[in-house]
Amino acid sequence: MSTAVLPKISIAGWEMSAVADKSLKAATRFWFGVTVLGQLAFGFAVAAFYGLTAWRGDYHGWTITNGHMPGITPRTPAVAMHLLSAVIIMLAGAVQLVPGVRNRFPVFHRWNGRIYMLTAVLLSGAGIYMTWSRGSVGDIPQHLGSTLNLVLIWVFAALALRYALARDFSTHRRWALRMFIVVSGSWFIRIMLFLTLLVFKGPIGFDPTTFTGTYLTFLSFADYLLPLAILELYFLAQARPGALRRMAMAGVLFVLTLVMAAGLFAVTMAIWVPQVKAGFDSRISIAETLLKTIDSSGSDAAVKQYHELKAAAPPSYNFDEAELNHLGYQLLNKKKLKEAIRIFQLNVETYPKSSNVYDSLGEAYMDNGNKPLAIANYEKSLELNPENLNAVKMIQKIKAR
């Protein structure tokens, strides 16, 4: 009787193992496809926005990177090199993942890998230098997370190079994948952050005005440690026999890839699509124009200029809502509170049905110590958009003071 049962058990086990292998390979290909497309989208958005605006000499939007300030031009080339390196990393990293390139064009794969590795090491070092010497968004815990990321990039790069030189390509690929994961930390953090904003319909666990809080501290470590842990589980499932283990890993990888795709969609629509549109938008920045007027003649003169230009040459200038909003925050960051309030007021006058413009004006009044007007504008923002959780939190924060 045992001789009749054993073949059936053996065949069933073999079929289960085959299904597990196919499932894990399918989930891996799914993750691979989403990752490559996402990294290419990130690289294209950065190249389109910063490349095309630099070509036109329009550096206004670069202020969000703290890389260009009017009158301080030496920063711009440094940031340009930093951004160019980021584009190289996104593009070269995506190409390195393609098995067909590695198998059909091994020489190109090796040189592309060298460029990728060298750029990642230099870029991470430059990023940490800028963070600790010049200051950056976030606080000390976030800077520590970035520093640990740098250490892992350098260690994994050294080990990947070591095993490549030793021609132990199986071990080399593992360390190269680990390096790819930690190098992609800035990509992963955007996915995680905007997925959270999409799910909770606003900031949660951090202060958007100071960009600090427990959730951002968590993300500064989780953006590379969490994907790294998943990669290690994948290696474990590959190395140890067991159909159930591989099936479980395939399921986990498939679900996480769906989550990653949702985060990619959120950040693409919120950041990358507007960046690409801005890159191809040849209109003159009204914010850059008004900023010069504010510095020379004050905010009232700038408001007058805004109305005159809008009446005389509307196609030539970019009068989008985001222009004045960004200008207002530039002034807030410079502690020019009265000027910022005037610009936000102009935005409210121009876009009275926008919830965001009232939210920004409320923040300016709050920074200026005017609680009644801050609350009034946050309440108006909430009236126009009942899902604006930031307005709810800020009203509670102001009333608690």
Secondary structure, 3 states (H helix, E strand, C coil): CHHHHHHHHHHHHHHHHHHHHHHHHHHHHHHHHHHHHHHHHHHHHHHHHHHHHHHHCCCHHHHHHCCCECCECCHHHHHHHHHHHHHHHHHHHHHHCCHHHHHHCHHHHHHHHHHHHHHHHHHHHHHHHHHHHHCCCCCHHHHHHHHHHHHHHHHHHHHHHHHHHCCCHHHHHHHHHHHHHHHCHHHHHHHHHHHHHHHHCCCCCCECCCCECHHHHHHHHHHHHHHHHHHHHHHHHHHCCCHHHHHHHHHHHHHHHHHHHHHHHHHHHHHHHHHHHHHHCCCEEHHHHHHHHHHHHCHHHHHHHHHHHHHHCCCCEECCHHHHHHHHHHHHHCCCHHHHHHHHHHHHHHCCCCHHHHHHHHHHHHHCCCHHHHHHHHHHHHHHCCCCHHHHHHHHHHHHC
